[in-house]
Structures are given as C-alpha cells and as structure tokens.
Amino acid sequence: MNIVYFGTPAFSVPSLKALLEAGHNIKAVVTKPEADRRAVASPIKTLAEALSLRVIQPHSIRTPEFILEMRDCAPDVIVVTAYGKILPSGLLKLPPLGCINVHASVLPNYRGAAPIQRAIIAGERETGVTTMLMDEGVDTGAVFLIRKTAIDESDTANTLTGRLAALGADLLIETLTGIERGTLKAVAQEGVPSYAPPIGKEDCRILWLRPARDIVNLIRGLCPVPGAFTFINGQRVKILRGAVSNLPNEDHRPGDVVRKDREGLLIAAAGGIVSIEELQPEGKRPMSYREYLRGRVNSKEEILHVG
C-alpha cells in the first residue's frame, strides 16, 4: 500500500518500522514541528530522516496547501499513531481506504490524549491497543482489531508504552493485511466510553491526603515524564519510583515523614505509607533515596517537611 504516516513520539516508532518491514510504500512522514530551534527532533522524525523518508512538519494540517500536498502523495491509506493533532474532515476523506489510528487503549475505554498514563493512574489491571477507522470525533471511530495486555504492578508509563507500541505495530500490520484481503471490516464501538484527557501540571502534584496506593499509581503513571512531584523543605522534587510500605500508618498525618534513614524514606498518606525509592530534585539528576538523604539529613534531629 501507499501510505502517509502521521506520528510524533516514541510510541509511533515501532509501527513505522513495521510498515517498512512489511513492504509498504511510505510516501511521506508527517510529524509535529519542533517548538523552537533548540528543541530535539521527535523520535519519528529522527527515524524517518535516518531512513531517508520524506518528512513534513506543518504548523497546521487544516490549510488548503497541506491538504493539496497530501493529495499529491496519493495515499491508499493514512496511518496515525500518536500524532498529537485531530485530523480535519478534508484529510479523513482523502485516502480511498480511510485513515487508520493505532490507539493505546481498549476502546471505548480511555479515549483521548493520555490513555496509558490515565490507565495506570486509575489502577487498571488490563489495557491494550485498538486499530480504528478514524472519524471526526476523538477516538470514536469504528474498530478493526483489539489486543489486550495485563498491567503489572511494576509497570510505569515508560514500560507500558514500550509494550503497547510493539503490540500496536503488530496489530497495525494485521489490520492492513485484513483490509487488503477484504477479510476485515470495522465495527462500531460498544460500551460506555471513558476518557483520558491530557496530563496537566496539577495532575502531577502528589496529594498526601490520597490513599497510598493511589499515590503510587500516580508515580507509576507519570514516570519518567512529566513526573509526579511534591515539595520537600520547599524544594520541588519529582518522585520517580515508590511503593506501598508494609508498615501500618498508626498515628501519622498525611505528609508526615515516618522514616528518613538508610532503611528508607517513608511518607505517610491517607490509610497507608509510601516508600520513596527514587527521586529527582529540581535541576538535579535522578537519585536513590539513600543518595538524596546522604547530603541532607545527617542526624535524627534534622527535619524534612513534605507537602
């Protein structure tokens, strides 16, 4: 097939590789432009340029000029994998076989921009990927195929993204093969939808009044970026890894430091205690809790204020 590929982050990379390995003809790769001259190129741009593919970075995909550029590419299908913008009607209607999206959830669950992060934050035990025939709604199109995978307690947004990206690449090839052979048709989504809005700054702040398990899920769901954060002695600190401690929370208030020594950095939450394993002070590199405490707490009398 002749394909125009839309993608931006690392999640998009395995699907583009899979298309090339399957022998599809990539007419162009469309990715979001860098924010400024100092910005690093997106993972998909880096790959496309390394493979000498045509790269297009429009500031708007709604202009007549861009639509004409896409028409000149004459794609049989447009494939979209985490591009980051909603395609207008003019693009959706352009390719004969439509626009196919690889979405990182089991639709209609977690429609929207942050399905992986939101699923982990919510404490889900299972998620998956869906291939979908795009329409003008946000992840509302008819579904081709779905593949599910468990969410392990050790999963972070980073590890789950990698696993779903690989799963989505395989599912994309299976979907295109079924379409080419005429054996696969999209069917309407079933069930009550849920939503995965973009992660905002305040979504990242740890609220110690929340249950310990919810806090750990937030840490996992935002790791490594943008990162869940709190303030320790007035300094903003990202918490990169944490776990629910086996110690009971007897008389500690949320945000109290229960322990701060070689045995652990433990912080009280509502109905539990969170063990901080890895953190990153603002402007510093990631470090273990032992490294963090080594230069900050030299005696039992010294205090950490968390909030």
C-alpha positions as CSV (number, residue, x, y, z in Angstrom):
1,M,0.0,0.0,0.0
2,N,0.9,3.6,-0.5
3,I,0.8,5.2,3.0
4,V,1.3,8.6,4.6
5,Y,2.3,8.1,8.2
6,F,1.4,10.6,11.0
7,G,3.3,10.2,14.3
8,T,5.4,12.1,16.8
9,P,6.6,10.3,20.0
10,A,8.5,7.1,20.7
11,F,5.2,5.2,20.7
12,S,5.0,5.8,16.9
13,V,8.4,4.3,16.0
14,P,7.6,0.6,16.1
15,S,4.6,1.0,13.8
16,L,6.6,2.9,11.2
17,K,9.3,0.3,11.3
18,A,6.7,-2.5,10.9
19,L,5.1,-0.8,7.9
20,L,8.5,-0.7,6.1
21,E,9.4,-4.3,7.0
22,A,6.1,-5.4,5.7
23,G,6.9,-3.8,2.3
24,H,4.5,-0.9,2.4
25,N,5.5,2.3,0.5
26,I,5.8,5.3,2.8
27,K,5.0,8.3,0.7
28,A,5.7,10.8,3.5
29,V,6.0,11.0,7.3
30,V,4.1,13.9,8.9
31,T,5.2,14.9,12.4
32,K,4.7,17.9,14.7
33,P,7.3,20.7,14.3
34,E,9.8,21.5,17.0
35,A,8.8,24.2,19.4
36,D,12.0,26.2,18.7
37,R,15.4,25.8,17.1
38,R,16.9,24.3,20.3
39,A,14.3,21.6,20.6
40,V,15.2,18.0,19.9
41,A,13.7,16.4,16.9
42,S,10.8,14.0,17.6
43,P,11.6,10.2,17.7
44,I,9.6,9.7,14.5
45,K,11.5,12.5,12.6
46,T,14.8,11.1,13.7
47,L,13.9,7.6,12.4
48,A,12.4,8.9,9.1
49,E,15.4,11.0,8.3
50,A,17.7,8.1,9.1
51,L,15.8,6.1,6.6
52,S,15.7,8.9,4.0
53,L,12.0,9.2,4.1
54,R,10.2,12.4,3.2
55,V,9.4,14.4,6.4
56,I,6.7,17.0,6.5
57,Q,6.2,19.3,9.6
58,P,3.2,21.5,9.0
59,H,2.3,24.1,11.6
60,S,-1.3,23.5,10.5
61,I,-2.8,20.4,8.9
62,R,-6.0,22.3,8.0
63,T,-4.7,24.6,5.3
64,P,-5.7,24.1,1.7
65,E,-1.9,23.9,0.9
66,F,-1.3,21.0,3.2
67,I,-4.4,19.1,2.0
68,L,-3.2,19.5,-1.6
69,E,0.3,18.2,-0.6
70,M,-1.4,15.1,0.9
71,R,-3.5,14.7,-2.2
72,D,-0.3,14.8,-4.3
73,C,1.1,11.9,-2.2
74,A,-1.9,9.8,-3.4
75,P,-2.0,7.5,-0.3
76,D,-4.2,4.4,-0.3
77,V,-4.5,4.9,3.5
78,I,-3.3,7.4,6.1
79,V,-1.9,5.8,9.3
80,V,-2.0,7.8,12.5
81,T,-0.1,6.7,15.6
82,A,0.1,9.3,18.5
83,Y,0.5,12.2,16.1
84,G,-0.9,14.7,18.6
85,K,-3.5,16.6,16.5
86,I,-7.0,15.9,15.3
87,L,-7.3,15.3,11.6
88,P,-9.8,17.5,9.7
89,S,-12.5,16.2,7.5
90,G,-10.6,17.0,4.4
91,L,-7.8,14.6,5.4
92,L,-10.2,11.9,6.7
93,K,-12.0,11.7,3.3
94,L,-8.8,11.8,1.2
95,P,-7.5,8.2,1.1
96,P,-9.7,5.6,-0.6
97,L,-9.2,3.2,2.4
98,G,-9.6,5.9,5.0
99,C,-7.4,6.9,8.0
100,I,-6.4,4.2,10.5
101,N,-5.4,5.0,14.0
102,V,-3.4,2.9,16.5
103,H,-4.8,3.8,19.9
104,A,-3.2,2.7,23.2
105,S,-6.3,1.5,25.0
106,V,-9.2,-0.9,24.6
107,L,-11.8,1.4,23.1
108,P,-14.2,2.9,24.1
109,N,-12.1,3.0,27.3
110,Y,-9.7,5.9,27.7
111,R,-10.5,7.9,24.6
112,G,-8.2,10.9,24.4
113,A,-4.6,12.1,24.6
114,A,-3.2,10.2,27.7
115,P,-4.6,6.6,27.7
116,I,-1.5,4.9,29.0
117,Q,-0.9,7.3,31.9
118,R,-4.6,7.5,32.9
119,A,-5.0,3.7,32.9
120,I,-2.1,3.3,35.3
121,I,-3.1,6.2,37.5
122,A,-6.6,4.7,37.8
123,G,-5.1,1.4,39.0
124,E,-6.3,-0.6,36.0
125,R,-5.1,-4.2,35.8
126,E,-5.5,-4.5,32.0
127,T,-5.3,-2.4,28.9
128,G,-4.5,-2.9,25.2
129,V,-4.3,-1.4,21.8
130,T,-7.0,-0.8,19.2
131,T,-6.9,-0.2,15.5
132,M,-9.7,2.1,14.4
133,L,-11.1,3.7,11.3
134,M,-11.0,7.4,12.1
135,D,-13.9,9.7,12.0
136,E,-14.3,13.4,13.1
137,G,-14.7,12.5,16.8
138,V,-12.0,11.9,19.3
139,D,-11.3,8.2,19.2
140,T,-15.0,7.5,18.3
141,G,-14.4,5.6,15.0
142,A,-15.3,2.0,14.2
143,V,-12.9,-0.6,15.5
144,F,-10.9,-3.1,13.4
145,L,-9.0,-5.1,15.9
146,I,-8.1,-5.1,19.7
147,R,-5.3,-6.8,21.6
148,K,-5.2,-6.8,25.4
149,T,-2.3,-7.0,27.8
150,A,-2.0,-7.0,31.6
151,I,-0.7,-4.0,33.5
152,D,1.8,-5.3,36.0
153,E,2.3,-3.6,39.4
154,S,5.8,-2.8,38.4
155,D,4.8,-1.1,35.1
156,T,5.4,2.6,34.6
157,A,4.1,4.7,31.8
158,N,7.5,4.1,30.2
159,T,7.5,0.3,30.3
160,L,3.8,0.0,29.3
161,T,4.3,2.4,26.4
162,G,7.1,0.3,25.0
163,R,5.0,-2.9,25.3
164,L,1.9,-1.3,23.8
165,A,3.9,0.3,21.0
166,A,5.2,-3.2,19.9
167,L,1.7,-4.7,20.3
168,G,0.2,-1.9,18.2
169,A,2.8,-2.3,15.4
170,D,1.9,-6.0,15.1
171,L,-1.8,-5.2,15.2
172,L,-1.4,-2.5,12.5
173,I,0.1,-4.9,10.0
174,E,-2.6,-7.5,10.8
175,T,-5.2,-4.8,10.2
176,L,-3.8,-3.7,6.9
177,T,-3.4,-7.3,5.7
178,G,-7.1,-7.9,6.5
179,I,-8.2,-4.8,4.7
180,E,-6.1,-5.7,1.6
181,R,-7.6,-9.2,1.5
182,G,-11.1,-7.9,2.1
183,T,-11.5,-10.1,5.2
184,L,-11.7,-7.4,7.8
185,K,-14.4,-4.8,8.4
186,A,-14.6,-2.1,11.1
187,V,-17.5,-2.3,13.5
188,A,-18.9,0.3,15.8
189,Q,-17.6,0.7,19.3
190,E,-19.6,-0.9,22.1
191,G,-19.9,0.0,25.7
192,V,-19.8,3.2,27.9
193,P,-16.8,5.3,27.0
194,S,-14.3,6.7,29.4
195,Y,-11.8,9.5,28.8
196,A,-8.1,10.2,29.1
197,P,-7.6,14.0,28.9
198,P,-4.0,15.4,28.6
199,I,-1.9,15.4,31.8
200,G,-1.9,18.9,33.3
201,K,0.6,20.4,35.8
202,E,-1.7,20.0,38.7
203,D,-2.4,16.4,37.8
204,C,1.3,15.7,38.6
205,R,1.3,17.0,42.2
206,I,1.1,14.4,44.9
207,L,-1.7,14.9,47.3
208,W,-0.7,13.1,50.5
209,L,-4.4,13.1,51.6
210,R,-4.9,10.4,48.9
211,P,-4.6,6.7,49.7
212,A,-1.1,5.3,49.5
213,R,-2.0,3.0,46.6
214,D,-3.4,6.0,44.6
215,I,-0.2,7.9,45.1
216,V,2.0,5.0,44.0
217,N,-0.2,4.6,40.9
218,L,0.2,8.3,40.2
219,I,4.0,8.0,40.5
220,R,4.0,5.0,38.1
221,G,1.7,6.6,35.6
222,L,3.8,9.7,35.3
223,C,7.2,8.1,35.2
224,P,9.6,9.3,33.8
225,V,7.9,12.3,32.4
226,P,6.3,14.6,33.3
227,G,6.9,13.0,36.7
228,A,4.8,13.1,39.9
229,F,6.1,15.8,42.3
230,T,6.0,17.0,45.8
231,F,7.8,19.7,47.8
232,I,10.5,18.7,50.4
233,N,11.7,21.6,52.6
234,G,10.2,23.9,50.0
235,Q,12.1,22.4,47.0
236,R,10.2,20.8,44.2
237,V,11.1,17.1,43.9
238,K,10.0,14.5,41.3
239,I,9.2,11.1,42.7
240,L,10.2,8.5,40.1
241,R,9.7,5.3,42.0
242,G,7.7,4.4,45.0
243,A,5.9,1.5,46.7
244,V,3.2,1.0,49.3
245,S,5.0,0.2,52.5
246,N,4.0,-2.8,54.7
247,L,4.2,-0.6,57.8
248,P,0.9,0.4,59.1
249,N,0.0,4.1,59.4
250,E,-0.9,4.3,63.1
251,D,-0.8,8.0,64.2
252,H,0.9,9.8,61.3
253,R,-0.8,12.6,59.4
254,P,-0.7,12.7,55.6
255,G,2.7,14.2,54.6
256,D,4.5,13.2,57.8
257,V,7.9,11.7,57.3
258,V,7.8,8.4,59.0
259,R,11.4,7.3,58.4
260,K,14.4,9.0,56.8
261,D,17.5,6.8,57.2
262,R,19.4,4.0,55.4
263,E,16.4,1.8,55.8
264,G,14.1,4.0,53.8
265,L,12.4,7.3,53.1
266,L,8.8,6.7,54.2
267,I,6.0,9.3,53.9
268,A,2.5,8.9,55.4
269,A,-0.5,9.1,53.2
270,A,-4.2,8.5,54.0
271,G,-4.6,5.0,55.2
272,G,-1.0,3.9,54.4
273,I,2.6,4.8,53.9
274,V,4.5,5.4,50.7
275,S,8.1,4.2,50.4
276,I,10.1,6.6,48.2
277,E,12.7,4.7,46.2
278,E,14.0,7.1,43.5
279,L,13.6,10.8,43.2
280,Q,14.9,13.8,41.3
281,P,15.3,17.2,42.9
282,E,14.6,20.1,40.6
283,G,17.7,20.8,38.4
284,K,19.4,17.6,39.5
285,R,19.8,14.1,38.2
286,P,17.6,11.1,39.3
287,M,18.9,9.5,42.5
288,S,18.1,6.8,45.1
289,Y,16.6,7.9,48.4
290,R,19.9,7.0,50.0
291,E,21.8,9.4,47.8
292,Y,19.2,12.1,48.4
293,L,19.3,11.7,52.2
294,R,23.1,11.5,52.3
295,G,23.7,15.2,51.7
296,R,20.6,16.4,53.5
297,V,19.9,14.5,56.7
298,N,22.9,13.9,59.0
299,S,21.2,13.3,62.3
300,K,17.8,12.2,63.6
301,E,17.1,15.7,64.8
302,E,17.1,17.2,61.3
303,I,13.6,17.5,59.8
304,L,12.1,17.0,56.3
305,H,8.9,18.9,55.6
306,V,6.9,17.3,52.8
307,G,3.9,18.8,51.1
